[in-house]
């Protein structure tokens, strides 16, 4: 079940130089969202042309996993890139003060877990727009600790910190010395919420092999091992774009048999999570944003 892999298929960093990103925030103060989306739609074909690795990965997803024909697959690749552009633009829109509407499904599960004394593990993924929910949906009682990539641009990190600090949220940066692991463990021990990405294996991280869209795929072990070791409840949260300013948030509990051995609990949690991702991707096929061959061994 547990293995080690090195994966360098993405940078994890938002495109654009800092001055470009600051200019984009400025433009949101002047122009309406629909106009900025329209300009971005014209750029998408060039992005697809020069980002062929991501284009090919998405094309294979629609052809092999969804069984779409050539032209339908091509059209969905374009829509997928357009959706990804919208998700990124919405992030900068929030930085500029734009407001968005959220429909929450499963909020009662989150509320119930938040009022318990033990810590809570939230699993995020590169599906939809998980980050935007953190700017609007505030935890009611527990402190929120979000594990984030440390190599983002200064513009993104400063705005994240500015907005999330208002919501009782602490950013925990992934560090080479692995000191972030101590912060995560301490947060769980203190009965707080820990948010971790759980759909990309990177660096030298251990992984769990799961059934996913009819094939074996690798999911990082970290979040599942932390939850199993601490006996903490686990929730998967997906925040999907449904309109120009509307997002639909889904909350699902991820379960395992607590009577099993630790390694088996980790495997069950990972597999349940993989099934949840597969379900949400089948519902929103153009909002899967892993631009590499996810099933490559």
C-alpha positions, 0 to 999 in steps of 0.5 A, spaced: 500 500 500 505 505 502 510 506 497 515 512 495 515 516 489 518 522 486 513 527 481 515 533 478 509 534 473 507 541 475 510 547 479 504 548 483 505 556 482 500 561 479 502 563 472 504 570 471 509 575 474 508 579 480 507 585 477 502 582 472 498 579 478 497 586 481 495 589 474 490 584 474 487 585 481 487 593 479 483 591 472 478 588 477 476 594 480 475 597 473 472 592 469 466 587 470 467 580 471 464 578 464 468 582 460 475 579 464 472 572 462 471 574 455 478 576 454 480 570 457 476 566 453 480 569 447 487 567 450 485 560 452 486 557 445 493 559 445 494 557 452 492 550 450 497 550 444 503 552 448 501 547 454 501 541 450 502 536 456 496 539 460 492 539 453 494 532 452 492 529 459 485 532 459 484 530 452 486 523 454 481 523 460 475 525 456 477 520 451 479 514 455 475 515 462 468 518 459 468 515 452 467 522 448 468 522 441 474 526 438 470 533 437 467 532 444 473 531 447 476 537 444 471 541 446 471 539 453 478 540 453 477 548 451 471 548 456 476 545 462 481 550 460 476 556 460 473 553 467 480 553 470 482 560 467 475 562 471 477 559 477 484 563 477 481 569 475 475 569 481 481 568 486 484 575 484 477 577 483 476 576 491 483 579 492 480 586 489 473 585 493 468 581 488 463 577 492 461 570 490 455 566 492 455 559 495 450 554 496 452 549 501 450 541 501 452 537 507 454 544 511 450 540 517 456 535 517 461 540 518 457 544 523 456 537 527 464 536 527 466 543 529 462 542 535 466 536 537 472 536 542 477 532 537 481 535 531 478 535 524 482 533 518 479 536 511 481 534 505 482 538 499 483 537 491 485 540 485 477 539 483 473 546 482 475 552 487 477 549 494 481 556 496 475 561 494 471 558 500 476 559 505 475 567 504 467 566 505 465 560 509 468 562 516 469 556 521 464 557 527 468 555 533 475 551 531 481 555 528 482 553 521 490 551 519 491 550 511 497 547 509 499 551 502 505 550 497 510 555 500 513 557 493 507 561 490 508 568 488 508 574 493 502 577 491 498 571 492 501 569 499 500 576 501 493 576 499 491 569 502 494 572 508 490 578 508 484 575 507 484 568 511 487 572 517 480 575 518 477 568 518 481 565 524 485 561 519 493 560 519 497 558 513 502 552 514 507 552 509 510 546 506 517 546 508 523 542 506 525 540 513 518 537 514 517 542 520 510 543 517 508 536 520 509 538 527 505 544 526 499 539 523 500 534 529 500 540 534 493 543 531 490 536 531 492 535 538 489 542 540 482 540 537 483 544 531 481 543 523 487 541 519 486 542 511 490 538 507 491 537 499 490 529 498 490 528 490 497 529 488 503 525 490 509 530 490 516 530 492 518 524 496 511 523 499 509 516 500 502 514 497 496 509 497 494 506 491 487 506 489 482 504 484 480 510 480 476 511 474 477 503 473 485 503 474 490 504 479 492 511 481 496 514 487 494 518 492 498 521 497 498 518 504 500 524 509 493 526 510 490 519 511 495 517 515 495 523 520 487 522 521 488 515 522 494 516 527 490 521 531 483 518 530 480 524 527 474 525 523 475 526 516 471 530 511 472 531 503 470 538 501 469 540 493 467 547 491 464 547 484 463 553 480 456 553 477 455 560 475 459 567 474 458 568 481 456 562 484 459 556 487 456 549 490 460 546 496 459 539 497 461 536 504 462 528 505 464 524 511 470 520 509 470 513 513 474 507 515 473 501 520 476 503 526 477 496 528 482 495 522 490 495 523 492 502 522 495 501 515 488 498 513 485 504 516 489 509 511 488 504 505 480 505 506 480 512 507 484 513 501 479 509 497 473 512 500 476 519 498 478 516 491 471 514 490 468 521 492 473 525 487 470 520 482 463 522 483 464 529 483 468 529 477 463 525 473 458 530 475 463 536 473 467 533 468 470 540 466 473 542 473 478 537 474 485 541 474 490 535 474 494 537 468 498 531 467 497 523 466 494 521 473 494 514 472 502 514 470 506 508 474 
